Amino acid sequence: REAVVSRTRVEYFRGKDMAEYLKNHTATIDEALDGIDTASMPVDDQVQLFMTVMIQMGLAIRADRLDVDKTPRQGKKGLIKWPKKLLQ
């Protein structure tokens, strides 16, 4: 999805969706972490390591919703799934 972070248009994904994808595609983790022995690690630890490396390399950043989007809109029960503006 697209959003705006600090006046910059970015593509973003939800962390839990990415974690679920990586759990189902462990070969992707093995290719990306070529120099690290991940065979003896549990899958959850492999996913966490992969995401940590992505953040350290600057390929991903942690962002959160604006304060305005943290409460449901009037007449609605839940939050917006894909907000258009994020905070870094």
Order of alpha helices (4+ residues) and beta strands (2+ residues): beta-beta-alpha-alpha-alpha-beta-beta
